[in-house]
């Protein structure tokens, strides 16, 4: 089961990258009213994958031993400062969560090459962490630091390792669908799969 979840999880990342590879800067940043751009969606998927991998690596005693702490690529490389972002304006845990679409539209994401460089690094880190999970890890209760998951109000909401991976798959698939829809609305082939 862990292997199957890892395959699906990493496939989301492959599909997300394939969905944006053919976009120029204009199409990457285009957005209809009350929607996010493709650039924002791919950044948000990467930010969540990056945040998730850093949580997953310490979620249980076994994962702490097997994977060990893996800081976020985002924090380690200082991307917020490098890109001129105020950390306090990037939504919950600097992932874009909770940002209004009009606020996210003002986020001056870097050019495609630089943006996708971060996205690829974040996806590699997340894919590596999820591939380290074994079947017996999936049902283990998640042990989390409250400041890493401020949208959850109590440890009773922390779930299991498996529920976190499944939620990540669901969340990323939703944003991949948004990317596909935005491409279709822009007159391009929308599907990320062949």
C-alpha positions as CSV (number, residue, x, y, z in Angstrom):
1,X,0.0,0.0,0.0
2,X,2.8,2.5,0.9
3,X,4.4,1.8,-2.5
4,X,1.1,2.4,-4.3
5,X,0.5,5.7,-2.5
6,X,4.1,6.8,-3.3
7,X,3.5,6.0,-7.0
8,X,0.3,8.1,-7.1
9,X,1.9,10.9,-5.0
10,X,4.9,11.2,-7.3
11,X,2.8,10.9,-10.4
12,X,0.9,14.1,-9.3
13,X,4.3,15.9,-9.4
14,X,5.3,14.5,-12.8
15,X,1.9,15.5,-14.2
16,X,2.1,19.0,-12.7
17,X,5.5,19.6,-14.3
18,X,4.3,18.2,-17.6
19,X,1.3,20.5,-17.4
20,X,3.4,23.6,-17.2
21,X,6.4,22.8,-19.4
22,X,4.9,24.2,-22.6
23,X,3.6,27.4,-21.1
24,X,5.2,30.8,-21.8
25,X,5.4,33.5,-19.1
26,X,2.1,35.1,-20.2
27,X,0.1,31.8,-20.0
28,X,1.8,30.8,-16.8
29,X,0.6,34.1,-15.2
30,X,-2.8,34.5,-16.9
31,X,-5.8,34.2,-14.6
32,X,-9.5,34.8,-15.0
33,X,-11.2,36.9,-12.2
34,X,-11.5,35.1,-8.8
35,X,-9.0,32.4,-9.8
36,X,-5.3,31.8,-9.3
37,X,-2.8,31.6,-12.1
38,X,-1.0,28.4,-13.2
39,X,2.2,29.9,-11.7
40,X,0.5,30.3,-8.3
41,X,-1.0,26.8,-8.4
42,X,2.3,25.1,-9.2
43,X,4.1,27.2,-6.6
44,X,1.4,26.3,-4.0
45,X,1.6,22.5,-4.9
46,X,5.4,22.7,-4.4
47,X,5.2,24.7,-1.2
48,X,2.8,22.1,0.3
49,X,4.9,19.2,-0.9
50,X,7.9,20.9,0.6
51,X,6.2,21.6,3.9
52,X,4.7,18.1,4.0
53,X,8.1,16.4,3.4
54,X,9.6,18.3,6.3
55,X,6.7,17.2,8.6
56,X,6.6,13.6,7.3
57,X,10.3,13.1,8.1
58,X,9.6,13.5,11.8
59,X,6.0,12.3,12.0
60,X,6.8,9.1,14.0
61,X,9.8,7.8,15.9
62,X,10.4,5.3,13.1
63,X,10.3,8.0,10.4
64,X,12.6,10.2,12.5
65,X,15.1,7.4,12.6
66,X,14.7,6.2,9.0
67,X,14.3,9.5,7.2
68,X,15.6,12.0,9.7
69,X,14.8,15.7,9.8
70,X,14.6,17.2,6.3
71,X,14.2,21.0,6.4
72,X,12.1,22.7,3.8
73,X,13.9,23.5,0.6
74,X,12.1,26.9,0.8
75,X,13.5,27.8,4.2
76,X,17.0,26.2,3.6
77,X,17.5,28.3,0.4
78,X,15.8,31.5,1.8
79,X,13.4,31.8,-1.1
80,X,11.1,34.2,0.6
81,X,13.9,36.8,1.0
82,X,15.5,35.9,-2.3
83,X,12.2,36.6,-4.1
84,X,11.3,39.7,-2.1
85,X,8.3,38.2,-0.2
86,X,7.2,39.1,3.2
87,X,6.8,35.8,5.0
88,X,3.7,37.1,6.9
89,X,1.9,37.6,3.6
90,X,2.4,34.1,2.2
91,X,-0.6,32.4,3.9
92,X,-0.5,29.6,6.5
93,X,3.1,28.3,7.0
94,X,4.1,30.3,3.9
95,X,2.4,27.9,1.5
96,X,-0.3,30.2,0.0
97,X,-3.0,28.5,2.1
98,X,-5.8,30.9,2.9
99,X,-4.6,33.6,0.5
100,X,-7.4,35.4,-1.3
101,X,-7.1,35.1,-5.1
102,X,-6.7,38.9,-5.6
103,X,-3.9,38.9,-3.0
104,X,-2.2,35.9,-4.6
105,X,-2.4,37.6,-8.0
106,X,-0.1,40.3,-6.6
107,X,2.5,37.8,-5.5
108,X,5.5,38.5,-7.8
109,X,6.6,35.0,-8.5
110,X,9.9,34.8,-10.4
111,X,10.3,33.8,-14.0
112,X,9.4,30.3,-15.1
113,X,12.9,28.8,-15.0
114,X,13.6,30.0,-11.5
115,X,10.1,29.1,-10.3
116,X,10.3,25.6,-11.8
117,X,13.8,25.1,-10.3
118,X,12.3,25.5,-6.8
119,X,9.3,23.4,-7.7
120,X,11.5,20.5,-9.0
121,X,13.7,20.6,-5.9
122,X,10.6,20.6,-3.6
123,X,9.0,17.7,-5.5
124,X,12.3,15.7,-5.4
125,X,12.4,16.1,-1.6
126,X,8.8,15.2,-1.1
127,X,9.0,12.2,-3.4
128,X,12.0,10.9,-1.6
129,X,10.3,11.3,1.8
130,X,7.1,9.5,0.7
131,X,9.1,6.7,-0.9
132,X,10.7,6.1,2.5
133,X,7.4,5.3,4.1
134,X,6.6,1.6,4.6
135,X,3.3,-0.2,5.0
136,X,3.6,-0.5,8.8
137,X,4.1,3.3,9.0
138,X,0.8,4.1,7.4
139,X,-1.4,3.4,10.4
140,X,0.9,5.1,12.9
141,X,-0.5,8.2,14.6
142,X,1.1,11.4,13.4
143,X,3.1,13.2,16.1
144,X,3.3,16.8,15.1
145,X,4.5,20.1,16.5
146,X,1.5,22.4,16.8
147,X,3.3,25.4,15.2
148,X,4.0,23.3,12.1
149,X,0.2,22.6,11.6
150,X,-1.5,25.8,12.9
151,X,-4.7,25.1,10.9
152,X,-5.3,22.1,13.1
153,X,-6.7,23.0,16.5
154,X,-5.8,19.8,18.5
155,X,-3.7,16.6,18.3
156,X,-6.9,14.7,17.9
157,X,-7.0,16.0,14.3
158,X,-3.4,14.9,13.4
159,X,-4.5,11.6,11.9
160,X,-2.1,9.0,10.7
161,X,0.9,8.9,8.3
162,X,-1.3,7.3,5.7
163,X,-4.0,9.9,6.1
164,X,-1.4,12.7,5.5
165,X,-0.2,11.1,2.3
166,X,-3.8,10.5,1.1
167,X,-4.6,14.1,1.9
168,X,-1.5,15.3,0.0
169,X,-2.6,13.3,-3.1
170,X,-6.1,14.7,-2.9
171,X,-4.9,18.3,-2.4
172,X,-2.4,18.2,-5.2
173,X,-4.9,16.5,-7.6
174,X,-7.3,19.4,-7.0
175,X,-4.7,22.0,-7.9
176,X,-3.6,19.9,-10.9
177,X,-7.2,20.0,-12.0
178,X,-7.2,23.8,-11.6
179,X,-4.1,24.0,-13.8
180,X,-5.7,21.9,-16.4
181,X,-8.9,24.0,-16.3
182,X,-6.9,27.3,-16.6
183,X,-5.0,25.9,-19.6
184,X,-8.3,24.9,-21.2
185,X,-9.8,28.4,-20.5
186,X,-6.7,29.9,-22.1
187,X,-7.4,27.9,-25.3
188,X,-4.7,25.3,-24.7
189,X,-5.1,21.6,-24.3
190,X,-6.0,21.2,-20.7
191,X,-5.2,17.7,-19.8
192,X,-1.9,16.9,-18.1
193,X,-2.1,13.2,-19.0
194,X,-1.7,11.7,-22.4
